[in-house]
């Protein structure tokens, strides 16, 4: 099978009832990524509470104020969504993220942790999440079942038929690795800083300030860079969304 297709598949294909008609894998992935990220508004709603927390913590060193402000921002965004009767997914995601961070802070406080220990605890769930995401996505590529491939399956109506086409597997593998990279970079940079701050080899204040800055710098800017790379890959080929068995 050739690497590129100048046209979508010649014959029209049957789609399951209710499934959207799509011509190419690239179109499917673009559509599914847009839904998953919620567009500019969804990304903003996911980012604002965390950025607010980080900025307030760095500016005031008042953990409770920073946490409450982050929650308040997420709630305001949630209320606006409810009034407009639109999806609240991304506001809820932000609240869940802050809630998990607060849980870690509370656990640290109950364990006798200082204010610095509690602030460091807030950053730990994000590092764990990115580490787990890296492992799962990378593993899916290594075993030949890249998770982005299931985006194709969710739209074409068959969850695994895409795996029969080597070209689709190659494309979705590249796209999945591009999703891995931001998470891997965050863990590789933030992990050592957190460990150094927790062990005392780096001053806690310095570690907290560094983690706060990195959380913003390596957040959506890095994710958008990965999405730009994915858009470049998606702009190169036109891969039929209907799988054809590998020859």
VEXDO-607963 format. One record per residue (C-alpha): residue number from 1; residue in three letters; chain; x, y, z. Coordinates in Angstrom, 3 decimals, padded with zeros to 6 digits. Example, Ala and Ser with C-alpha at 12.3 -4.5 7.8 and 13.67 -1.06 7.14 Angstrom:
+-----+--------+--------+----------+----------+----------+
| num | residu | chaine |        u |        v |        w |
+-----+--------+--------+----------+----------+----------+
|   1 |    ALA |      A |  012.300 | -004.500 |  007.800 |
|   2 |    SER |      A |  013.670 | -001.060 |  007.140 |
+-----+--------+--------+----------+----------+----------+
END
This chain:
+-----+--------+--------+----------+----------+----------+
| num | residu | chaine |        u |        v |        w |
+-----+--------+--------+----------+----------+----------+
|   1 |    UNK |      A |  000.000 |  000.000 |  000.000 |
|   2 |    UNK |      A |  001.402 |  003.406 | -000.950 |
|   3 |    UNK |      A |  002.335 |  005.924 |  001.669 |
|   4 |    UNK |      A |  000.011 |  008.620 |  000.325 |
|   5 |    UNK |      A | -003.395 |  008.768 | -001.319 |
|   6 |    UNK |      A | -004.301 |  011.667 | -003.556 |
|   7 |    UNK |      A | -008.025 |  010.890 | -003.238 |
|   8 |    UNK |      A | -010.380 |  009.255 | -000.751 |
|   9 |    UNK |      A | -011.478 |  005.688 | -001.509 |
|  10 |    UNK |      A | -013.290 |  005.468 | -004.818 |
|  11 |    UNK |      A | -016.365 |  003.499 | -003.776 |
|  12 |    UNK |      A | -018.769 |  004.851 | -001.162 |
|  13 |    UNK |      A | -018.737 |  002.847 |  002.015 |
|  14 |    UNK |      A | -021.516 |  001.723 |  004.291 |
|  15 |    UNK |      A | -021.687 |  003.429 |  007.669 |
|  16 |    UNK |      A | -023.549 |  002.119 |  010.684 |
|  17 |    UNK |      A | -026.869 |  003.886 |  011.356 |
|  18 |    UNK |      A | -026.254 |  007.191 |  013.098 |
|  19 |    UNK |      A | -022.498 |  007.168 |  012.439 |
|  20 |    UNK |      A | -021.112 |  010.307 |  010.788 |
|  21 |    UNK |      A | -019.890 |  010.003 |  007.209 |
|  22 |    UNK |      A | -016.163 |  010.697 |  007.028 |
|  23 |    UNK |      A | -013.726 |  010.339 |  004.153 |
|  24 |    UNK |      A | -010.324 |  010.342 |  005.779 |
|  25 |    UNK |      A | -008.604 |  009.381 |  008.986 |
|  26 |    UNK |      A | -007.221 |  012.909 |  009.192 |
|  27 |    UNK |      A | -010.744 |  014.379 |  009.190 |
|  28 |    UNK |      A | -011.806 |  011.979 |  011.921 |
|  29 |    UNK |      A | -008.840 |  012.801 |  014.160 |
|  30 |    UNK |      A | -009.263 |  016.554 |  013.704 |
|  31 |    UNK |      A | -012.929 |  016.295 |  014.657 |
|  32 |    UNK |      A | -012.291 |  014.076 |  017.677 |
|  33 |    UNK |      A | -009.425 |  016.238 |  018.971 |
|  34 |    UNK |      A | -011.633 |  019.326 |  018.678 |
|  35 |    UNK |      A | -014.304 |  017.599 |  020.759 |
|  36 |    UNK |      A | -011.791 |  016.292 |  023.314 |
|  37 |    UNK |      A | -010.193 |  019.722 |  023.851 |
|  38 |    UNK |      A | -013.358 |  021.792 |  023.553 |
|  39 |    UNK |      A | -011.789 |  024.316 |  021.225 |
|  40 |    UNK |      A | -010.288 |  027.556 |  022.511 |
|  41 |    UNK |      A | -012.970 |  028.002 |  025.152 |
|  42 |    UNK |      A | -012.537 |  024.487 |  026.551 |
|  43 |    UNK |      A | -008.764 |  024.900 |  026.752 |
|  44 |    UNK |      A | -009.179 |  028.269 |  028.469 |
|  45 |    UNK |      A | -011.620 |  026.841 |  031.018 |
|  46 |    UNK |      A | -009.229 |  024.017 |  031.828 |
|  47 |    UNK |      A | -006.221 |  026.322 |  032.148 |
|  48 |    UNK |      A | -007.524 |  029.440 |  033.965 |
|  49 |    UNK |      A | -008.126 |  027.934 |  037.458 |
|  50 |    UNK |      A | -004.685 |  026.326 |  037.555 |
|  51 |    UNK |      A | -002.947 |  029.452 |  036.273 |
|  52 |    UNK |      A | -004.823 |  031.565 |  038.833 |
|  53 |    UNK |      A | -003.783 |  029.236 |  041.654 |
|  54 |    UNK |      A | -000.158 |  029.271 |  040.550 |
|  55 |    UNK |      A |  000.058 |  033.046 |  040.130 |
|  56 |    UNK |      A | -001.617 |  033.728 |  043.506 |
|  57 |    UNK |      A |  000.540 |  031.195 |  045.306 |
|  58 |    UNK |      A |  003.721 |  032.672 |  043.870 |
|  59 |    UNK |      A |  002.519 |  036.190 |  044.689 |
|  60 |    UNK |      A |  001.022 |  035.703 |  048.158 |
|  61 |    UNK |      A |  002.407 |  032.395 |  049.497 |
|  62 |    UNK |      A | -001.098 |  031.874 |  050.911 |
|  63 |    UNK |      A | -002.039 |  028.327 |  049.923 |
|  64 |    UNK |      A | -005.659 |  028.526 |  051.056 |
|  65 |    UNK |      A | -006.286 |  031.784 |  049.185 |
|  66 |    UNK |      A | -004.730 |  030.352 |  046.038 |
|  67 |    UNK |      A | -006.791 |  027.148 |  046.235 |
|  68 |    UNK |      A | -010.073 |  028.945 |  046.951 |
|  69 |    UNK |      A | -009.447 |  031.379 |  044.110 |
|  70 |    UNK |      A | -008.844 |  028.528 |  041.683 |
|  71 |    UNK |      A | -012.061 |  026.819 |  042.785 |
|  72 |    UNK |      A | -014.003 |  030.097 |  042.581 |
|  73 |    UNK |      A | -012.816 |  030.700 |  039.014 |
|  74 |    UNK |      A | -013.840 |  027.183 |  037.963 |
|  75 |    UNK |      A | -017.269 |  027.598 |  039.602 |
|  76 |    UNK |      A | -017.879 |  030.920 |  037.842 |
|  77 |    UNK |      A | -016.997 |  029.356 |  034.487 |
|  78 |    UNK |      A | -019.266 |  026.413 |  035.342 |
|  79 |    UNK |      A | -022.218 |  028.705 |  036.149 |
|  80 |    UNK |      A | -021.764 |  030.540 |  032.847 |
|  81 |    UNK |      A | -021.881 |  027.202 |  031.019 |
|  82 |    UNK |      A | -025.021 |  026.177 |  032.896 |
|  83 |    UNK |      A | -026.752 |  029.470 |  032.083 |
|  84 |    UNK |      A | -025.865 |  029.008 |  028.419 |
|  85 |    UNK |      A | -026.942 |  025.358 |  028.586 |
|  86 |    UNK |      A | -023.703 |  024.166 |  027.026 |
|  87 |    UNK |      A | -021.312 |  021.400 |  028.028 |
|  88 |    UNK |      A | -019.763 |  021.741 |  031.477 |
|  89 |    UNK |      A | -017.137 |  019.032 |  030.882 |
|  90 |    UNK |      A | -014.086 |  021.268 |  030.877 |
|  91 |    UNK |      A | -015.138 |  023.296 |  033.916 |
|  92 |    UNK |      A | -015.778 |  020.060 |  035.805 |
|  93 |    UNK |      A | -012.366 |  018.753 |  034.711 |
|  94 |    UNK |      A | -010.738 |  021.862 |  036.180 |
|  95 |    UNK |      A | -012.664 |  021.438 |  039.448 |
|  96 |    UNK |      A | -011.673 |  017.774 |  039.662 |
|  97 |    UNK |      A | -008.026 |  018.677 |  039.081 |
|  98 |    UNK |      A | -008.086 |  021.308 |  041.826 |
|  99 |    UNK |      A | -009.987 |  018.916 |  044.098 |
| 100 |    UNK |      A | -007.352 |  016.219 |  043.700 |
| 101 |    UNK |      A | -004.634 |  018.773 |  044.399 |
| 102 |    UNK |      A | -006.502 |  019.897 |  047.516 |
| 103 |    UNK |      A | -006.791 |  016.263 |  048.641 |
| 104 |    UNK |      A | -003.033 |  015.839 |  048.409 |
| 105 |    UNK |      A | -002.535 |  019.102 |  050.314 |
| 106 |    UNK |      A | -004.935 |  017.913 |  053.039 |
| 107 |    UNK |      A | -003.150 |  014.561 |  053.293 |
| 108 |    UNK |      A |  000.162 |  016.371 |  053.665 |
| 109 |    UNK |      A | -001.271 |  018.655 |  056.367 |
| 110 |    UNK |      A | -002.697 |  015.717 |  058.314 |
| 111 |    UNK |      A |  000.678 |  014.047 |  058.099 |
| 112 |    UNK |      A |  002.263 |  017.045 |  059.804 |
| 113 |    UNK |      A |  003.636 |  018.650 |  056.654 |
| 114 |    UNK |      A |  004.696 |  022.269 |  056.708 |
| 115 |    UNK |      A |  003.201 |  024.917 |  054.427 |
| 116 |    UNK |      A |  006.014 |  024.238 |  051.969 |
| 117 |    UNK |      A |  005.349 |  020.492 |  052.109 |
| 118 |    UNK |      A |  001.678 |  021.144 |  051.425 |
| 119 |    UNK |      A |  002.468 |  023.381 |  048.463 |
| 120 |    UNK |      A |  004.773 |  020.729 |  047.023 |
| 121 |    UNK |      A |  002.010 |  018.153 |  047.521 |
| 122 |    UNK |      A | -000.299 |  020.209 |  045.311 |
| 123 |    UNK |      A |  002.011 |  019.713 |  042.332 |
| 124 |    UNK |      A |  002.418 |  015.947 |  042.800 |
| 125 |    UNK |      A | -000.884 |  014.778 |  041.195 |
| 126 |    UNK |      A | -000.028 |  016.557 |  037.942 |
| 127 |    UNK |      A |  003.350 |  014.836 |  037.780 |
| 128 |    UNK |      A |  001.758 |  011.452 |  038.525 |
| 129 |    UNK |      A | -000.963 |  012.048 |  035.923 |
| 130 |    UNK |      A |  001.518 |  012.962 |  033.211 |
| 131 |    UNK |      A |  003.686 |  009.984 |  034.113 |
| 132 |    UNK |      A |  000.745 |  007.579 |  033.902 |
| 133 |    UNK |      A | -000.438 |  009.133 |  030.640 |
| 134 |    UNK |      A |  003.059 |  008.740 |  029.189 |
| 135 |    UNK |      A |  003.234 |  005.068 |  030.144 |
| 136 |    UNK |      A | -000.248 |  004.202 |  028.819 |
| 137 |    UNK |      A |  000.113 |  006.031 |  025.504 |
| 138 |    UNK |      A |  003.653 |  004.803 |  024.901 |
| 139 |    UNK |      A |  002.647 |  001.228 |  025.728 |
| 140 |    UNK |      A | -000.256 |  001.418 |  023.270 |
| 141 |    UNK |      A |  002.215 |  002.399 |  020.529 |
| 142 |    UNK |      A |  004.745 | -000.261 |  021.457 |
| 143 |    UNK |      A |  002.172 | -003.059 |  021.250 |
| 144 |    UNK |      A |  000.837 | -001.759 |  017.925 |
| 145 |    UNK |      A | -002.549 | -000.497 |  019.157 |
| 146 |    UNK |      A | -002.062 |  003.313 |  019.348 |
| 147 |    UNK |      A | -004.872 |  004.951 |  021.285 |
| 148 |    UNK |      A | -005.513 |  007.575 |  018.621 |
| 149 |    UNK |      A | -006.614 |  004.684 |  016.405 |
| 150 |    UNK |      A | -009.623 |  004.203 |  018.635 |
| 151 |    UNK |      A | -010.722 |  007.744 |  017.723 |
| 152 |    UNK |      A | -011.088 |  006.441 |  014.195 |
| 153 |    UNK |      A | -012.972 |  003.382 |  015.379 |
| 154 |    UNK |      A | -015.374 |  005.454 |  017.485 |
| 155 |    UNK |      A | -016.531 |  007.337 |  014.387 |
| 156 |    UNK |      A | -016.476 |  004.608 |  011.721 |
| 157 |    UNK |      A | -018.593 |  002.338 |  013.914 |
| 158 |    UNK |      A | -016.080 | -000.479 |  014.381 |
| 159 |    UNK |      A | -013.719 | -000.033 |  017.335 |
| 160 |    UNK |      A | -010.918 | -002.214 |  015.941 |
| 161 |    UNK |      A | -011.329 | -002.472 |  012.144 |
| 162 |    UNK |      A | -008.815 |  000.361 |  011.635 |
| 163 |    UNK |      A | -006.087 | -001.949 |  012.931 |
| 164 |    UNK |      A | -006.334 | -004.059 |  009.776 |
| 165 |    UNK |      A | -004.885 | -001.213 |  007.698 |
| 166 |    UNK |      A | -001.149 | -000.729 |  008.205 |
| 167 |    UNK |      A | -001.245 |  002.817 |  006.866 |
| 168 |    UNK |      A | -003.832 |  003.861 |  009.450 |
| 169 |    UNK |      A | -001.813 |  002.138 |  012.190 |
| 170 |    UNK |      A |  001.334 |  004.019 |  011.117 |
| 171 |    UNK |      A | -000.461 |  007.361 |  011.035 |
| 172 |    UNK |      A | -002.206 |  006.935 |  014.392 |
| 173 |    UNK |      A |  001.039 |  005.695 |  015.957 |
| 174 |    UNK |      A |  002.828 |  008.912 |  014.952 |
| 175 |    UNK |      A | -000.071 |  010.995 |  016.291 |
| 176 |    UNK |      A | -000.121 |  009.083 |  019.578 |
| 177 |    UNK |      A |  003.629 |  009.604 |  020.063 |
| 178 |    UNK |      A |  003.054 |  013.331 |  019.540 |
| 179 |    UNK |      A |  000.536 |  013.237 |  022.397 |
| 180 |    UNK |      A |  003.100 |  011.416 |  024.558 |
| 181 |    UNK |      A |  005.840 |  014.015 |  024.140 |
| 182 |    UNK |      A |  004.340 |  016.900 |  026.183 |
| 183 |    UNK |      A |  003.601 |  014.558 |  029.097 |
| 184 |    UNK |      A |  007.074 |  013.041 |  028.949 |
| 185 |    UNK |      A |  008.724 |  016.470 |  028.896 |
| 186 |    UNK |      A |  006.680 |  017.612 |  031.917 |
| 187 |    UNK |      A |  007.643 |  014.571 |  033.960 |
| 188 |    UNK |      A |  011.296 |  014.756 |  032.904 |
| 189 |    UNK |      A |  011.564 |  018.420 |  033.960 |
| 190 |    UNK |      A |  009.125 |  018.759 |  036.857 |
| 191 |    UNK |      A |  009.822 |  015.382 |  038.479 |
| 192 |    UNK |      A |  013.451 |  016.107 |  039.443 |
| 193 |    UNK |      A |  012.499 |  019.566 |  040.760 |
| 194 |    UNK |      A |  009.756 |  018.098 |  042.949 |
| 195 |    UNK |      A |  012.063 |  015.373 |  044.258 |
| 196 |    UNK |      A |  014.807 |  017.912 |  044.992 |
| 197 |    UNK |      A |  012.375 |  020.149 |  046.887 |
| 198 |    UNK |      A |  010.929 |  017.223 |  048.847 |
| 199 |    UNK |      A |  014.343 |  015.818 |  049.778 |
| 200 |    UNK |      A |  015.761 |  019.182 |  050.841 |
| 201 |    UNK |      A |  018.522 |  019.231 |  048.237 |
| 202 |    UNK |      A |  016.790 |  022.292 |  046.788 |
| 203 |    UNK |      A |  015.230 |  025.027 |  048.924 |
| 204 |    UNK |      A |  011.482 |  024.420 |  049.182 |
| 205 |    UNK |      A |  010.632 |  028.004 |  048.193 |
| 206 |    UNK |      A |  012.800 |  027.715 |  045.096 |
| 207 |    UNK |      A |  011.293 |  024.341 |  044.169 |
| 208 |    UNK |      A |  007.728 |  025.633 |  044.610 |
| 209 |    UNK |      A |  008.363 |  028.777 |  042.566 |
| 210 |    UNK |      A |  010.055 |  026.727 |  039.837 |
| 211 |    UNK |      A |  007.207 |  024.198 |  039.736 |
| 212 |    UNK |      A |  004.653 |  026.994 |  039.530 |
| 213 |    UNK |      A |  006.423 |  028.610 |  036.597 |
| 214 |    UNK |      A |  006.941 |  025.251 |  034.881 |
| 215 |    UNK |      A |  003.290 |  024.324 |  035.362 |
| 216 |    UNK |      A |  002.300 |  027.352 |  033.299 |
| 217 |    UNK |      A |  005.157 |  027.200 |  030.778 |
| 218 |    UNK |      A |  004.808 |  023.464 |  030.157 |
| 219 |    UNK |      A |  001.015 |  023.451 |  030.228 |
| 220 |    UNK |      A | -001.020 |  024.600 |  027.264 |
| 221 |    UNK |      A |  001.913 |  026.174 |  025.349 |
| 222 |    UNK |      A |  003.556 |  022.742 |  025.149 |
| 223 |    UNK |      A |  000.233 |  021.049 |  024.366 |
| 224 |    UNK |      A | -000.461 |  023.532 |  021.580 |
| 225 |    UNK |      A |  002.987 |  022.868 |  020.116 |
| 226 |    UNK |      A |  002.180 |  019.155 |  020.039 |
| 227 |    UNK |      A | -001.191 |  019.871 |  018.408 |
| 228 |    UNK |      A |  000.534 |  022.042 |  015.801 |
| 229 |    UNK |      A |  002.855 |  019.124 |  014.999 |
| 230 |    UNK |      A | -000.175 |  016.830 |  014.745 |
| 231 |    UNK |      A | -001.880 |  019.314 |  012.410 |
| 232 |    UNK |      A |  001.216 |  019.283 |  010.191 |
| 233 |    UNK |      A |  001.152 |  015.476 |  010.057 |
| 234 |    UNK |      A | -002.590 |  015.467 |  009.384 |
| 235 |    UNK |      A | -002.107 |  017.949 |  006.540 |
| 236 |    UNK |      A |  000.297 |  015.707 |  004.637 |
| 237 |    UNK |      A | -001.770 |  012.655 |  003.685 |
| 238 |    UNK |      A | -005.343 |  011.682 |  002.912 |
| 239 |    UNK |      A | -005.835 |  008.246 |  004.410 |
| 240 |    UNK |      A | -009.229 |  006.610 |  003.754 |
| 241 |    UNK |      A | -011.121 |  006.156 |  006.998 |
| 242 |    UNK |      A | -012.494 |  002.815 |  005.870 |
| 243 |    UNK |      A | -009.935 |  000.141 |  006.742 |
| 244 |    UNK |      A | -008.551 | -002.183 |  004.123 |
| 245 |    UNK |      A | -006.764 | -005.375 |  005.196 |
| 246 |    UNK |      A | -002.977 | -005.180 |  005.251 |
| 247 |    UNK |      A | -001.370 | -006.969 |  002.373 |
+-----+--------+--------+----------+----------+----------+
END
